[in-house]
């Protein structure tokens, strides 16, 4: 039970001085009846050929659901923004593309590339058959472009974009590529 006096705020048996940061946080939490129920993040299905993500959608998981490809454009890089992209519908033609807002907003991080034939199995590194790979963007790269074969984009591909400065997106995730394809970087 919360109790407020002129100099103190008491909550759940503990007393805090009015004006302290702790008292403000605890008081606000005690007044917000929705705390504890906001555990779900928004999920948005994209089915249009083009989609512009907004800053207000930070934290959203976007599912890509257009077999002939989608071009997604991120907002201008602003530290703290975060988006996830999940390929729900496999590409049959064209590309799934994620563009930064401009060439000055570049990418860092890496993606795992995996041959679809190895899903559901243990993968051993083998010098004769390349079934997995890692792709790291070059300094000027600002796009992720999948083609369903060598650069991935099959169902199950998943990319996380976290903006770490006002000009740099950190990208991580997994790209599922066609069986037997020669794996290649999706970054440009």
MOUR-V79415 format. One record per backbone hydrogen bond with DSSP energy under -0.5 kcal/mol. CO is the residue of the C=O (numbers start at 1). NH is the residue of the N-H. If there is no record, write none. Layout:
BEGIN
((CO/NH) (CO/NH))
END
This chain:
BEGIN
((1/12) (3/10) (7/18) (8/5) (9/16) (10/3) (11/14) (14/11) (16/9) (17/20) (20/24) (21/25) (22/26) (23/27) (24/28) (25/29) (26/30) (27/31) (28/32) (31/33) (32/35) (34/37) (37/39) (42/61) (44/46) (44/63) (45/47) (46/65) (49/71) (51/53) (51/73) (54/57) (55/58) (57/60) (60/62) (60/84) (61/44) (62/86) (63/46) (63/65) (64/88) (64/89) (66/69) (67/92) (67/93) (70/72) (70/97) (71/51) (72/99) (73/53) (75/101) (78/81) (81/163) (82/59) (83/161) (84/62) (85/159) (86/64) (86/88) (87/156) (88/90) (95/70) (95/97) (96/146) (97/72) (97/99) (98/144) (99/74) (102/105) (104/106) (106/169) (108/171) (110/173) (111/135) (112/175) (113/133) (114/177) (115/118) (116/119) (118/121) (122/124) (129/131) (131/115) (133/113) (135/111) (138/141) (141/107) (142/100) (143/188) (144/98) (146/96) (149/152) (149/178) (150/184) (152/148) (153/91) (154/157) (157/87) (158/174) (159/85) (160/162) (160/172) (161/83) (162/164) (162/170) (163/80) (165/168) (167/106) (168/164) (168/165) (169/108) (169/171) (170/162) (171/110) (172/160) (173/112) (174/158) (174/176) (175/114) (175/177) (176/153) (176/154) (177/116) (178/181) (181/183) (186/145))
END
